Amino acid sequence: MSSLSIFRGVAFFEGLSFLILLGIAMPLKYIYGAPHTVEIVGPIHGILFMVYCIYLIVIFREYELPIRSIIEGFVAGILPFGTFAFDIRVRNEIGRQAKS
């Protein structure tokens, strides 16, 4: 399995965990007084975010992406739906590199 495939999988699950944290766990905590949801989802999301950042560096080096790509990738990791959009952008960027 290539590092790009791993990155894409991690990016998907990191983005999904962020949406679950923001859309389900946080409302359950603050509206319904159920802090255990954030205690479960929060660390999972944190680990996925760290792995996402590590693989961001890996693909940056492997595919010799411009420095702006790693910055955009990090920003995408802290925005809702950002990793999904960044995945498309990275695929297109690497596809353009492969054609040239």
Secondary structure by P-SEA (a helix, b strand, c coil): ccaaaaaaaaaaaaaaaaaaaaccaaaaacccccaaaaaaaaaaaaaaaaaaaaaaaaaaaaacccaaaaaaaaaaaaccaaaaaaaaaaaaaaaaaaac
